[in-house]
Amino acid sequence: MVSGENGAGKTSMLEAIAYGSALRSFRNSPRESLVRTGASSATVRMEVTDGSHRSLVEIGIAPPARDQVLRNKQRVLRAQELLETVRTTIFTPDDMALVKAGPQERRDFLDDLAVSARPRLLPVRQAVERVLRQRNVLLRQAGGRETRDVAATLDVWDDQLARAGSELTEARETLVAELLPLASSAFVRLTNLEQGLGLEYRRSYDGDLAGALAARRGEDLRRQMTTAGPHRDELLVASGGLDARTRLSQGRQRCVTLALRLGAHAVVGMRAGVPPVLLLDDAFSELDDTTARALVAELPLGQAILTTAGPLPPGARPDAVVELRGGRIVA
């Protein structure tokens, strides 16, 4: 348990732990903001213990240069190597966007889960993002006209997008099938309701992606954007037949986000063989006592780090309590 007043640095502490796993901020902060004002660099250093095996992870952050990443004093060249060393799952107050915001939030959730569960999918996700950027730039530059050069280049991008995009989509669909029973049962226990969650992955196209890209090329040129692919798919979330985004109360929506995160945590643990570190940033502040106790009871085996600006959550019995003041550990 990490306690401290607002602004004491609790979220930054969790952000550093998560950054040591994935080399990215869960708050989507630019790298420059990870360095203290007035300093030119920052260092994340943590020791990871997995059974009898220990790993020392050290990350030097000095924008605009690339991060310098070491594991046991050896240079790490690929981010997925860190994911194989330490995995984290996180809940933050911003997670309400998983339910309330648009489909991009839920796509990102699935992709983060996919990469955490199977680190080899990281280059697949990056390939999809890279090809989409390049394809969309070309579509804008074409101005609606399919010249011979435009067509030839689109053929290249379409082939790459079809291969990487299909792999990412299939990974998402597999994860949704694994996630559904775990998240649904967690939701039932958090809410004490009989009905659980319904999850449906809906593709933005019929058939295979290569055929969809070919069929929609004319429309893509006219609209100057890629209209089919994993970037247009949707994860639908419901409970009792009601759309979680529009028909559930805010309290129920918060339980949906908690259930999705708890289910994702379980999926990663099953895939990796060891439970990831669970990071809960101010997760209890807007929960009633009944739901807070249910969440404490739901916390899985393994290490969980909770932050709070108030008293301990009802029913919590932490192994250790760390107090932060002004960004420093004081107790």
TAFEN-V511405 format. One record per residue. OMEGA is omega in degrees with one decimal (999 if undefined). NEAR is the number of other ideal C-beta (glycine too) atoms within 12 Angstrom. Layout:
omega = [OMEGA:OMEGA]
near = [NEAR:NEAR]
This chain:
omega = [177.4:-178.6:178.9:178.6:175.5:-178.6:-178.5:179.3:-177.0:-179.9:178.3:177.9:177.7:179.2:178.8:178.8:-179.6:179.3:178.0:177.0:-169.6:-179.0:175.1:-179.5:177.4:174.5:-176.7:178.9:173.0:-175.6:-179.2:-177.7:177.9:-179.7:-178.7:178.8:-179.4:179.0:-179.8:-177.5:175.9:179.4:171.4:-179.4:178.2:178.5:-176.1:178.8:177.1:-173.8:179.0:-176.7:179.3:177.0:175.2:179.7:179.4:-177.7:175.4:-177.6:-179.0:-179.5:7.9:180.0:177.9:176.7:172.6:-171.5:178.5:170.6:-175.0:177.1:177.4:-176.7:176.8:-175.9:-177.1:-178.3:-177.0:175.9:176.8:178.8:178.3:179.6:179.0:177.5:177.4:166.6:-170.5:169.0:176.8:175.9:178.9:-179.0:174.7:177.8:176.4:-179.8:-166.8:-175.3:-176.9:-173.8:-179.0:179.4:-178.3:174.2:178.9:177.7:179.8:-179.0:175.4:179.0:-179.2:-178.1:179.4:180.0:-179.4:-175.8:179.9:177.8:179.5:178.4:176.1:177.6:-179.8:179.0:178.2:-179.1:-178.7:-177.6:178.3:177.7:-176.7:179.5:-179.3:174.9:179.5:-179.9:177.7:-179.6:-178.4:177.8:177.9:-177.1:-180.0:175.4:-179.9:-179.9:178.4:-179.1:-179.3:-179.6:176.6:176.7:-179.8:-178.5:-178.5:178.8:-179.6:-179.6:179.9:-177.9:-177.9:-178.4:178.5:179.2:179.2:-180.0:179.7:176.8:177.6:-177.3:176.9:-179.9:179.0:178.3:178.3:-175.3:-171.0:-177.0:-178.3:179.7:-178.8:179.8:176.6:179.0:178.7:-178.1:179.0:-173.1:-174.7:175.3:178.9:-176.9:179.3:-179.7:169.1:178.3:178.0:174.9:-176.1:177.9:179.7:-176.0:174.6:178.0:-179.2:-174.7:179.5:178.8:179.6:179.1:179.0:-177.4:-175.2:-176.6:179.4:178.3:179.2:178.5:-178.9:-177.3:178.8:178.4:179.6:-171.6:178.8:178.6:-177.3:179.3:-180.0:-179.4:-175.8:169.1:180.0:-178.1:-179.2:173.0:-178.1:-178.9:-179.1:177.4:-176.5:-176.0:-171.7:-169.8:-179.8:175.5:-179.9:177.1:177.6:177.8:178.2:176.8:175.6:-178.3:177.6:-179.5:177.9:-179.9:178.4:176.4:178.2:178.0:-179.5:179.2:-179.8:179.1:179.3:-179.4:-174.4:-177.0:175.9:-178.7:174.7:174.9:-178.9:-179.5:-179.1:-176.1:177.0:-173.9:-172.1:-168.9:-176.7:178.6:172.1:-174.4:-178.4:180.0:178.7:177.6:178.6:178.7:177.3:179.2:-178.5:-176.9:-173.6:174.0:-177.7:-176.9:175.3:179.0:-176.8:173.6:177.8:174.2:-178.6:179.6:177.6:177.5:179.0:177.6:-177.8:176.4:-174.8:175.3:179.9:176.4:178.6:179.3:177.5:171.2:178.2:178.3:-179.2:176.8:-178.8:179.3:999]
near = [32:35:31:29:18:17:13:25:27:37:34:30:29:37:32:34:38:39:39:42:43:40:35:31:30:33:24:19:21:13:25:18:18:31:26:17:10:7:14:15:20:30:23:34:22:27:18:28:17:20:9:6:14:15:26:22:36:27:35:26:33:18:19:12:13:16:31:23:32:24:30:17:13:14:17:28:15:19:30:27:25:36:38:29:37:39:40:43:46:45:43:30:26:26:36:27:25:40:40:26:21:15:26:19:25:37:34:28:40:41:35:40:46:37:40:43:35:31:31:22:32:31:21:30:37:23:26:38:27:19:33:31:20:22:40:25:19:32:33:20:18:28:14:18:18:21:15:11:14:26:20:15:23:34:21:19:34:36:21:29:43:32:24:32:40:31:26:40:39:25:35:41:24:22:38:37:20:28:41:30:21:32:41:34:22:35:43:25:28:39:32:17:25:12:20:31:43:26:36:22:30:21:29:23:30:12:16:21:36:24:16:29:38:22:18:29:30:18:20:33:27:17:19:20:23:37:26:34:37:45:33:28:34:27:39:24:44:27:33:21:15:21:21:38:27:16:18:30:18:19:21:34:33:37:44:47:43:43:44:45:46:42:43:44:41:34:37:38:28:24:30:28:14:23:27:42:34:34:39:42:34:29:43:34:24:21:33:22:15:20:30:31:22:29:38:30:20:35:37:28:14:24:28:36:35:38:40:34:26:21:15:20:34:20:20:26:16:21:12:15:21:24:22:27:18:15:19:15:18:16:14]
